Amino acid sequence: MTGTLILSKTTDASGTADNKPALIVGGASTGAHIEIDTNEILAKSNGTTPTTLYLQDTTGTVNVSGSGGLQVFNGGLDAASHIIASTKTAGNSFNQNGSAIQIREVNRVGKAQTAWTYAPKIGFHWSGKVACQLGMDSG
């Protein structure tokens, strides 16, 4: 095939419904497959059960670029090696734009919660030895 393949179906892929979006690759909706719609890629073990999506699982690098950056929700970010962060905005501003790393409050509640349990924190854990947190007070 030469040219451009256009799939115009706009049905949303769903983690728990068998919606049959624009593209299904793999065992159709009854076996392991990925579903692709206009803005999502989902891995599923059958029509209604989400599973792990692997990108470059055995080798190579996954590069996420652009002005939007990378956001990881619900499962956290777990790096087996190291994380390198830098910012494209120079300066000593006291907002998120002047920092390479930003630690947010629990569930991004904003000013709706000021209790310590919601405070932005960094945890340090030496397995089997000690654990502690460094956090920010709302005052």
Stockholm file with secondary structure:
# STOCKHOLM 1.0

chainA/1-139         MTGTLILSKTTDASGTADNKPALIVGGASTGAHIEIDTNEILAKSNGTTPTTLYLQDTTGTVNVSGSGGLQVFNGGLDAASHIIASTKTAGNSFNQNGSAIQIREVNRVGKAQTAWTYAPKIGFHWSGKVACQLGMDSG
#=GR chainA/1-139 SS CCSCCCCCCCCCCCSSSCCCCSEEEESTTTSSEEEECSSCEEEESSSSCBCCCCSSCSSSCCCCCSTTCCCCCSSCCCCSSCCCCCCSCCSCCSSGGGCSCCCCCGGGCGGGCCSGGGSCEEEEEETTTEEEEEECCCC
#=GC SS_cons         CCSCCCCCCCCCCCSSSCCCCSEEEESTTTSSEEEECSSCEEEESSSSCBCCCCSSCSSSCCCCCSTTCCCCCSSCCCCSSCCCCCCSCCSCCSSGGGCSCCCCCGGGCGGGCCSGGGSCEEEEEETTTEEEEEECCCC
//
